[in-house]
Amino acid sequence: MTIDEQTVEKVAHLARLELGAAEKADMIKDMNKILGFMDKLNEVDTDGVEPLVYMTAENNPLREDIVKQVISTEEALKNAPDHDGSHFLVQKVIK
């Protein structure tokens, strides 16, 4: 597969990019290099190679979820610029 100007224009449209003529030419060259590299990788014999999901076989040790410090609602709201006694009050940001 080779990349042509129509393909670059389609990808640019999907990415919401505006490319000039020189940028399109550079993009065609760069994308063709990427596809050439992928073709090289396809030549590698991977028969019998297990897919790699994680870089190591070690398990991620998880600690117990222990509450270390409890803060009351009053303490949490103590320095709030505006609150109603149980919630922070903020300006509306969604219309």
C-alpha positions in Angstrom: 0.0 0.0 0.0 1.3 3.4 -0.8 0.0 6.7 0.5 -1.2 9.2 -2.1 -2.5 12.8 -1.8 -6.2 11.7 -1.4 -5.3 9.5 1.5 -3.3 12.4 3.2 -6.2 14.7 2.6 -8.7 12.2 4.1 -6.5 11.7 7.2 -5.9 15.4 7.6 -9.7 16.0 7.4 -10.3 13.3 10.1 -7.6 14.9 12.3 -9.0 18.4 11.6 -5.7 19.5 10.1 -5.2 22.0 7.4 -2.1 21.1 5.3 -0.4 23.2 2.7 1.0 21.7 -0.5 4.5 21.4 0.9 3.2 19.8 4.1 1.1 17.3 2.1 4.2 16.3 0.1 6.2 15.9 3.4 3.3 13.9 4.9 3.1 11.6 1.9 6.9 10.9 2.2 6.7 10.3 6.0 3.7 8.1 5.9 5.2 6.0 3.1 8.4 5.6 5.3 6.2 4.4 8.2 4.4 1.9 6.0 7.8 0.7 4.7 9.0 0.1 8.2 5.8 -1.8 9.0 6.4 -4.0 5.9 9.9 -4.8 7.3 8.4 -5.8 10.6 6.0 -8.1 8.8 9.0 -10.0 7.3 10.1 -11.1 10.8 9.3 -14.7 11.6 7.1 -14.7 14.7 5.9 -18.3 14.7 5.9 -19.7 18.2 6.3 -16.3 19.8 3.7 -15.6 22.5 2.1 -12.2 22.4 3.4 -9.9 25.0 0.9 -8.1 27.2 3.1 -7.1 30.1 6.9 -6.4 30.1 7.4 -8.7 33.1 5.8 -11.7 34.6 5.8 -10.3 38.1 2.5 -9.5 39.8 1.8 -6.0 40.9 1.6 -6.1 44.7 -1.4 -4.2 46.0 -1.6 -2.9 49.5 -4.6 -3.1 51.7 -6.9 -0.1 51.4 -6.6 1.3 54.9 -8.1 4.6 56.1 -5.2 6.6 57.7 -6.7 10.0 58.2 -10.4 10.9 58.5 -11.4 14.5 57.8 -14.9 15.7 58.8 -17.2 17.6 56.5 -16.8 20.7 58.6 -13.0 20.5 58.4 -13.1 20.0 54.6 -15.3 23.0 54.1 -13.5 25.2 56.7 -11.4 27.0 54.0 -13.9 26.7 51.1 -14.7 30.1 49.6 -18.4 29.2 49.3 -20.3 26.2 50.7 -23.8 25.3 51.9 -22.7 23.4 55.0 -22.3 20.0 53.3 -21.1 20.8 49.7 -18.6 23.0 47.9 -20.4 25.7 45.9 -18.9 26.6 42.5 -19.9 28.7 39.6 -21.9 27.0 36.9 -19.6 26.1 33.9 -22.0 24.1 31.7 -24.8 25.9 29.9 
